[in-house]
Amino acid sequence: MAINSGKNILFTVSGADHPGITNKLMSIVSKSEVPIIDMGQSVTYGLLSLSFVLNLQDNDKDDHVIKELLFLCHKLNLNLTYKILEDNQITYHEHGEKFILNCVAKDVITSGFMKDVSLILASNNINIHRIDRVSPDDFCSVEILTTVPTNVDINNVKGSLIECSNDHRVDVAFLKDNIFRRAKRLIVFDMDSTLIQAEVIDEMAKVYGVGEEVSLVTEKAMNGEIDFNEALRERVSKLQGLEVKKMEEILHELPLTPGVEDFIKTIKSLGYKVAVISGGFSYFANALKEKLGLDYAFANELKIVDGKLTGEIEGTIVNAEQKAMLTKLIAQQEGINMEQVVAIGDGANDLPMLAAAGLGIAFHAKEVVKKKASQHMSHGPMTSILYFLGIPGPVEER
């Protein structure tokens, strides 16, 4: 059983899983002081698949390692195979970057989706190393660990994945598998049509009888067709004379986006800081901060005299650039790296904020935003984002 000098040997162990297998195998390797080059393990329905690469020399000591591993696996009723690797096999995974493809379905991941998404990866020469189910009780979320060759255009891959996502109504995120992926610490929300299922200024306009003309300007602003500052001043001017007590009535009727409360409860329990940064109004943003237990709230200040709106805005307008700047300031205040920030929004004025964050998610967003944002979620509730963060569902489900 002689082994050629300085060869890398791939060992593959399979069989029924139980605690202690890896420890027993590594005890043999450790005792012989044989270098480990690589290692991977997964368990599916109680069946173990464990692989490791050892650098063995051509001597009796290292031959003895193989014999001990074979004997142990026989004793544990496990199957062990091994083979010598060529140099190009051991270095293949180094010629590219590791990416995680997160896939989250509202109901279940189908075989049709897996067929199409694996075809996209294969056609771009992207190799799948591992597939793990993330959701604890059903097959609605998976993580696919891949290696992407350096010459692959990631934007083209993401474009194909977006089409697949829309075809199957499965949300996907293609993320670099680095130290920051599971180390997020700050979540920043847009408010209108993200944290809540409404555009507050449109609701105010409806109550005041100018709904149609205001909502038309809102739509153009959210699609990036007109300047945000100009659009905001124009819309607010039409609300001159609106009583503050009407705003209170609107506040009590604002519908939260499905999953928001469970999402925030879960991330707060894990120590995340949470902020809302809105191009809307502080009256509503501060109320939501109080209701949901957020850490920060920034929005525009409406000028109020004698209990009525004057049709003017006080102070600096919270526009796209301000949103990005405020996100950076909060991260700086909390001592958080921008790679550890998650920004969630739906409109064109959210794009700089999404781009500044380590993970920017266009949530049920306008088409122009989905095309420009690095990631998007268009089908599931807010709690689906938990899987993008490597969190296995809302806190009460775990």
Secondary structure, DSSP 8 states (H G I E B T S, - for coil): ----TTEEEEEEEEEE--TTHHHHHHHHHHHHT--EEEEEEEEETTEEEEEEEEEE-SSHHHHHHHHHHHHHHHHTT-EEEEEE--HHHHHGGGSEEEEEEEEEESS---HHHHHHHHHHHHHTT-EEEEEEE-SSSSSSEEEEEEEEETTS-HHHHHHHHHHHHHHHTEEEEEEE-STTTT---EEEE-TBTTTBSS-HHHHHHHHHT-HHHHHHHHHHHHTTSS-HHHHHHHHHHTTTT-BHHHHHHHHHH--B-TTHHHHHHHHHHTT-EEEEEEEEEHHHHHHHHHHHT-SEEEEEEEEEETTEEEEEEESS---HHHHHHHHHHHHHHHT--GGGEEEEE-SGGGHHHHHHSSEEEEES--HHHHHHSSEEE-SS-GGGHHHHTT--S-GGG-
